[in-house]
Amino acid sequence: MKTKHRPILTQAQQALLDGVQVRLIQSDERQKFDQILIEGHYLHSAEFVGEQLRYIGEYQGQWVALVVWSAGAYKLKLREEWIGWSDRQKRRRLPLVVNQSRLFIPEPFHIPNLASRVMKLNLKRLSVDWEQTYHHGVLIAETFVDPERFRGTTYQASGWTRLGETQGFGRSRADFYEPHDKPKQLWVRELQPGARTILRGRNLPAACQACEQERPPECVQSPEELEQMEIFFGGLPEWRKRQRSIDFCLSSLVAVTVCAMLCKVCLGQRDLAAFARNLTREQMKALGFPRDWSSRIHRYIPPSESTFARMLRHLDNQALQRALLGWLDHVLGKRHPVGDQVSVDGKELLNSQGLEVASAYSVTQGRWLGSQAVAEGSNEIPAVQAVLRRVELEGSLVTADALNTQRETARIIVQDKGGDYLFTAKGNQPGLAENVQQLYRSLSRAFSPSGQNFQRPDR
């Protein structure tokens, strides 16, 4: 039987292993650090992608090891299968994966076990350092090993798992890869127990949530659903006259805006542009975004902030409402007003500099029925009346706050639209309150909810 023999170390080598410390470099050490890598490492490069940290293994003032961690690879089939997360989870949680881009031991310090010792010390503090620097921890470490030069012994001894070999592509930019025909071994390691379960789970721990919060919400509609949405917004009136210069269809811009609203995005042009940039390639294709034919991969071009700003300024409000209501009927089924309870109210829009909007909602069916902006210098009463004139109310019960306890509002509901109303009379409306009390005393049976001879006094 073969037995493994531990290498015999000199007293000085053992002292180095026992005394080596791992720390982050200081800002004034960056130039020296990069120069050592460029001159000594076989790749002769110190350029890395995304978030990154640089460490040194130090002993008695000497740099005995250099380690660089940077952003994880954007796409690795073996890693995705090993973690088991969805593509949407990967896109949002990829910052929780970190890549060991360099592990360099200068030649004078090529002693047994030094690399694994530095690795152990580095991994122990890596996630904490990452959280302090980038406000989120990391859960998975990965690295690539050139099998023509190394056997991966250090990673095997440090508890890493070899998943297999890559397909021979290298990242030349943030999201673009070029073939180099030199497959590498892919090694991975969980930085805490159950890291893979966390990455594919529904909720992240608090220390990792910042990486998701910094990203705009993702559009959950499929490309097929986006194409269907565009059909309902295709009839919106176009204000742009020169059709040849139009890069983005109005229906596409509205579809993106509606999806952003469903994701609770603040609907300013900057937020909409960020949301559009975060769409997948397939979603951009479904929306008909133009392509940049000058780039190698012919990427799709998302709308800019100014494009959304012009849309928000010129869009026909009433035409948009009709299109939205038609889309809601398609998604939720046609609304049946008989037996429905409709609530109307006015609210000031968030971040709108005082813009107030009156809206009607189906309480029973849980859907929006229409809105009307409150005119400058007016109040919500005329806006509520305008909304009610457009909503189908036959057989519905309409409720509103005391401000809308108005004769004209009641007349619209009952005589014009065939509905009923339940209004509030407050103490600051003394004449109305007194009339209601007198009516209740004289026609108390008419107000009995169980009475079979119920009559509406307004008729």
C-alpha positions in Angstrom: 0.0 0.0 0.0 1.3 3.4 -0.9 1.4 6.0 1.8 1.6 9.8 1.5 4.7 11.4 3.0 4.6 14.9 4.2 7.4 17.0 2.8 10.2 17.7 5.2 10.5 21.4 5.9 13.4 23.3 7.1 13.1 25.3 10.3 12.9 28.5 8.3 10.2 27.2 6.0 8.1 26.0 8.9 8.5 29.4 10.6 7.3 31.0 7.4 4.2 28.7 7.2 3.4 29.4 10.9 4.0 33.2 10.6 2.5 34.2 7.3 -0.3 36.6 7.4 -2.8 37.6 4.7 -4.1 41.1 4.4 -5.6 43.5 1.8 -3.2 45.8 0.1 -3.1 49.5 0.8 -3.9 52.0 -1.9 -0.3 53.1 -2.2 0.8 49.4 -2.7 -1.3 48.9 -5.9 1.3 49.9 -8.4 3.9 47.6 -6.8 1.4 44.7 -6.6 0.4 45.0 -10.3 4.0 45.3 -11.4 5.0 42.0 -9.7 2.1 40.2 -11.4 2.9 41.6 -14.8 6.5 40.7 -14.6 6.2 37.4 -12.7 2.9 35.7 -13.5 2.8 33.7 -16.8 -0.3 35.7 -18.0 1.6 39.0 -17.6 -1.6 41.0 -16.9 -3.1 42.8 -13.9 -6.4 43.8 -15.5 -9.5 42.3 -14.0 -13.3 42.7 -14.5 -15.8 44.1 -12.1 -15.6 44.1 -8.3 -12.1 43.0 -7.1 -9.9 42.7 -4.1 -6.1 42.3 -3.9 -4.4 40.4 -1.0 -0.8 39.7 -0.1 0.6 36.9 2.0 3.2 38.7 4.1 6.0 37.3 6.4 8.5 39.6 8.1 7.8 42.4 5.7 8.2 40.2 2.6 5.5 39.5 0.1 5.5 35.8 -0.2 2.1 35.4 -2.1 -0.2 37.6 -4.2 -3.9 36.8 -4.6 -6.5 38.6 -6.7 -10.3 38.0 -6.5 -12.6 39.6 -9.1 -16.2 39.2 -10.4 -17.4 35.7 -11.3 -17.6 34.5 -14.9 -20.8 35.6 -16.5 -21.7 32.3 -17.9 -20.5 28.8 -16.9 -22.7 25.8 -17.7 -20.9 23.5 -15.3 -21.2 26.1 -12.5 -24.9 26.8 -13.1 -25.7 23.1 -13.0 -23.7 22.7 -9.8 -25.5 25.5 -8.1 -28.9 24.7 -9.6 -30.2 28.2 -9.8 -32.4 29.6 -12.5 -31.2 32.0 -15.1 -33.1 34.9 -13.5 -31.5 34.1 -10.1 -28.1 34.0 -11.7 -28.5 37.4 -13.3 -29.4 38.9 -10.0 -27.1 37.0 -7.7 -24.0 36.6 -9.8 -22.1 39.2 -7.6 -22.2 36.6 -4.8 -19.8 34.5 -6.9 -16.2 35.5 -6.8 -13.4 34.4 -9.1 -9.8 33.8 -7.9 -8.1 35.4 -10.9 -4.6 35.1 -9.6 -2.7 33.1 -7.0 1.0 33.9 -7.5 3.9 32.7 -5.3 7.2 34.4 -6.2 9.9 31.9 -7.0 12.0 32.5 -3.9 9.0 31.3 -1.8 8.1 28.1 -3.6 7.9 26.0 -0.5 5.5 23.1 0.2 2.0 24.0 1.6 2.5 27.7 1.4 -0.2 28.1 -1.3 -2.8 26.1 0.7 -1.9 28.0 3.9 -2.4 31.3 2.2 -5.6 30.0 0.6 -7.0 29.0 4.0 -6.2 32.4 5.6 -7.6 34.3 2.6 -10.9 32.3 2.4 -11.5 32.8 6.1 -11.8 36.6 5.7 -12.8 37.0 2.1 -16.6 37.4 2.5 -16.3 39.9 5.4 -13.8 42.0 3.4 -16.1 41.9 0.4 -19.1 43.0 2.4 -17.1 45.9 3.9 -15.9 47.0 0.5 -19.0 46.3 -1.7 -21.8 46.1 0.9 -22.5 42.4 0.2 -20.8 39.2 1.1 -19.9 36.4 -1.3 -21.0 32.7 -1.2 -19.2 30.8 -3.9 -15.5 30.9 -5.1 -14.4 29.7 -8.5 -11.2 29.6 -10.4 -9.6 28.3 -13.6 -6.5 26.1 -13.7 -4.4 25.6 -16.8 -3.9 21.8 -16.9 -0.8 22.3 -19.1 0.9 24.1 -16.2 -0.7 23.0 -13.0 -2.5 20.0 -11.5 -4.8 21.9 -9.1 -3.2 20.3 -6.0 -3.6 23.4 -4.0 -7.3 23.6 -4.6 -7.8 19.9 -4.0 -6.0 20.2 -0.7 -8.1 23.3 0.3 -11.5 21.6 -0.2 -12.3 22.8 -3.7 -14.3 20.7 -6.1 -13.3 20.2 -9.7 -16.3 20.4 -12.0 -14.7 19.7 -15.3 -13.2 21.7 -18.2 -14.4 24.9 -19.8 -15.2 25.2 -23.5 -12.1 27.3 -24.2 -13.5 30.9 -24.2 -12.1 33.9 -22.4 -13.8 37.2 -21.4 -12.4 40.1 -23.3 -15.0 42.6 -22.0 -17.7 42.7 -19.4 -20.1 40.4 -21.2 -18.2 39.3 -24.3 -16.1 36.1 -24.7 -13.6 35.1 -27.4 -12.3 31.6 -28.1 -8.8 30.9 -27.1 -8.8 27.1 -27.7 -7.2 26.4 -24.3 -9.8 24.7 -22.0 -9.2 25.2 -18.3 -10.2 23.2 -15.3 -13.0 24.7 -13.4 -12.8 24.5 -9.6 -15.4 25.8 -7.2 -15.9 26.0 -3.4 -18.7 27.0 -1.1 -17.6 29.8 1.3 -20.2 28.8 3.9 -22.2 25.7 4.5 -25.3 25.5 2.3 -24.2 28.3 0.0 -25.6 26.7 -3.1 -29.0 26.2 -1.4 -29.0 29.9 -0.5 -28.2 31.0 -4.0 -31.1 29.0 -5.5 -33.5 29.8 -2.6 -36.3 32.4 -2.6 -34.7 34.9 -0.2 -31.1 35.8 0.5 -29.6 36.5 3.9 -29.3 40.1 5.0 -25.5 40.2 4.3 -26.1 39.3 0.7 -29.3 41.3 -0.2 -27.5 44.5 -1.2 -26.4 42.9 -4.5 -30.1 42.4 -5.5 -31.3 45.8 -4.2 -28.8 47.7 -6.4 -30.1 46.1 -9.5 -33.4 47.3 -11.1 -36.3 44.8 -10.8 -36.4 42.3 -13.6 -39.2 42.0 -16.1 -41.1 38.8 -15.4 -43.1 38.8 -18.7 -42.0 36.3 -21.2 -41.1 37.3 -24.8 -44.4 35.9 -26.0 -46.4 37.9 -23.4 -44.5 41.1 -24.4 -45.4 40.6 -28.0 -49.1 40.1 -27.0 -48.9 43.4 -24.9 -47.7 45.3 -27.9 -50.8 44.3 -29.9 -53.0 46.2 -27.4 -50.8 49.3 -27.5 -50.4 49.3 -31.3 -53.2 51.7 -31.8 -52.0 54.5 -29.6 -51.8 57.9 -31.5 -48.2 58.7 -32.6 -47.0 62.2 -32.1 -43.7 61.6 -34.0 -44.0 62.7 -37.6 -40.8 61.4 -39.3 -41.4 57.7 -39.2 -38.0 56.8 -40.8 -36.1 58.3 -37.8 -38.1 56.3 -35.2 -36.0 53.6 -33.6 -38.5 52.5 -30.9 -42.2 51.7 -31.6 -44.5 53.5 -29.2 -46.2 50.2 -28.4 -42.8 48.8 -27.2 -42.1 51.8 -25.0 -45.5 51.6 -23.4 -45.1 47.8 -22.9 -41.8 48.4 -21.0 -43.4 51.1 -18.9 -46.4 48.8 -17.9 -44.0 46.0 -17.0 -41.9 48.4 -14.9 -45.1 49.6 -13.2 -46.0 46.0 -12.3 -42.5 45.6 -10.8 -43.1 48.7 -8.7 -40.4 50.8 -10.5 -40.6 54.5 -9.9 -41.8 55.7 -13.2 -39.2 58.4 -14.0 -37.3 58.3 -17.3 -34.1 57.3 -15.5 -35.7 54.3 -13.8 -37.5 53.2 -17.0 -34.2 53.4 -18.9 -32.5 51.3 -16.3 -35.3 48.8 -16.3 -35.1 48.5 -20.1 -31.3 47.9 -20.0 -31.9 45.0 -17.7 -34.2 43.2 -20.1 -32.9 39.9 -21.5 -31.8 39.6 -25.1 -34.9 37.6 -25.9 -37.2 40.2 -24.4 -35.5 43.0 -26.3 -35.9 41.0 -29.5 -39.6 40.5 -28.8 -40.1 44.3 -28.3 -38.4 45.0 -31.6 -35.5 47.0 -30.2 -33.0 48.1 -32.9 -29.6 46.3 -33.1 -26.1 47.7 -33.1 -24.7 46.2 -36.2 -21.3 47.9 -35.6 -20.6 45.6 -32.5 -19.3 42.1 -32.9 -22.3 40.5 -31.2 -24.9 42.9 -32.7 -26.4 43.7 -29.3 -29.9 45.2 -29.0 -30.0 48.9 -28.1 -32.4 49.8 -25.2 -34.3 53.1 -25.1 -32.5 56.0 -23.5 -33.8 58.3 -20.8 -34.6 61.0 -23.3 -36.7 58.6 -25.3 -38.8 57.7 -22.3 -39.0 61.4 -21.3 -40.5 62.3 -24.6 -43.0 59.4 -24.4 -44.2 60.4 -20.9 -44.6 64.0 -22.1 -46.6 63.3 -25.3 -48.5 60.1 -24.7 -52.3 60.5 -25.1 -53.7 59.8 -21.7 -57.2 58.8 -22.7 -56.1 56.6 -25.5 -53.6 54.9 -23.1 -56.4 54.2 -20.6 -58.5 52.6 -23.3 -55.6 50.4 -24.4 -54.8 49.4 -20.8 -58.4 48.5 -20.0 -58.5 46.4 -23.1 -55.3 44.6 -22.1 -56.7 44.0 -18.6 -59.8 42.4 -20.1 -57.5 40.1 -22.1 -55.5 39.2 -19.0 -58.2 39.1 -16.3 -61.3 38.4 -18.4 -64.0 40.9 -19.1 -65.3 42.7 -16.0 -68.9 42.0 -14.9 -70.3 45.2 -13.1 -73.5 43.6 -11.8 -72.9 43.0 -8.1 -69.5 44.8 -8.1 -68.4 47.3 -5.5 -66.6 50.3 -7.0 -64.5 52.7 -5.0 -63.5 56.2 -6.2 -60.9 58.4 -4.6 -58.3 61.0 -5.3 -54.6 60.6 -4.4 -51.5 62.7 -4.9 -49.0 60.9 -7.1 -45.6 60.1 -5.5 -42.8 62.4 -6.7 -45.2 64.3 -8.9 -44.8 67.8 -7.4 -48.5 68.0 -6.3 -50.2 66.2 -9.2 -53.4 64.6 -8.0 -55.3 61.9 -9.8 -58.8 60.5 -9.2 -59.3 56.8 -9.9 -61.9 54.1 -9.8 -61.3 50.6 -8.6 -63.3 47.4 -8.5 -63.1 46.3 -4.9 -64.8 43.0 -5.6 -62.7 42.0 -8.6 -59.5 43.8 -7.6 -58.8 45.9 -10.7 -58.3 49.4 -11.9 -61.1 50.9 -13.9 -59.9 54.3 -14.9 -58.3 57.6 -13.8 -58.6 61.3 -14.4 -56.1 64.1 -13.5 -57.4 66.8 -11.1 -57.3 70.1 -12.9 -55.0 72.8 -11.6 -56.8 75.0 -9.1 -59.7 72.5 -8.7 -60.4 69.5 -6.5 -61.1 65.9 -7.1 -64.9 66.2 -7.4 -65.0 67.0 -11.1 -62.3 64.4 -11.8 -64.2 61.7 -9.9 -67.3 62.6 -11.9 -65.4 62.4 -15.2 -64.1 58.9 -14.2 -67.6 57.7 -13.3 -69.0 58.8 -16.7 -66.5 56.4 -18.4 -66.9 53.4 -16.1 -69.6 50.8 -16.7 -71.7 50.8 -13.4 -74.9 49.0 -14.2 -75.7 47.0 -11.0 -72.6 48.2 -9.1 -72.4 49.9 -5.7 -70.2 53.0 -5.7 -68.5 54.2 -2.5 -66.6 57.4 -2.0 -65.4 59.6 0.9 -67.5 62.5 2.2 -65.9 65.1 -0.2 -67.7 63.3 -3.1 -71.2 63.3 -1.4 -72.5 65.5 -4.2 -75.9 65.6 -6.0 -74.3 65.6 -9.4 -72.1 62.6 -8.5 -75.1 60.7 -7.2 -77.1 61.6 -10.4 -74.3 60.3 -12.6 -74.2 57.0 -10.7 -77.9 56.4 -10.5 -79.6 58.0 -13.6 -76.8 58.0 -16.2 -75.0 54.7 -15.3 -77.7 52.6 -13.5 -75.7 52.0 -10.3 -76.2 52.6 -6.6 -74.1 54.6 -4.2 -73.1 54.6 -0.5 -71.9 58.0 0.5 -70.7 59.4 3.9 -72.2 62.5 5.5 -69.7 64.1 8.0 -70.3 66.6 10.8 -68.7 69.4 8.8 -71.7 69.1 6.3 -74.4 70.1 8.8 -77.2 70.7 6.3 -76.6 67.4 4.6 -76.3 65.5 7.8 -79.6 67.0 9.1 -81.4 66.1 5.9 -80.2 62.5 6.1 -81.3 62.2 9.7 -84.7 63.5 8.9 -85.0 61.2 5.9 -83.9 58.2 8.0 -86.6 59.0 10.7 -89.3 59.4 8.1 -88.4 56.5 5.9 -86.6 54.2 8.3 -88.0 51.1 6.7 -86.6 52.1 3.4 -83.1 52.0 4.9 -83.5 48.5 6.3 -80.9 46.3 4.5 -83.2 43.3 5.0 -86.4 45.0 4.0 -88.2 43.5 1.0 -89.8 46.7 0.0 -86.6 48.7 -0.1 -86.9 51.9 -2.0 -84.2 54.4 -2.9 -85.2 57.8 -1.7 -83.1 59.4 -4.4 -85.6 58.1 -7.0 
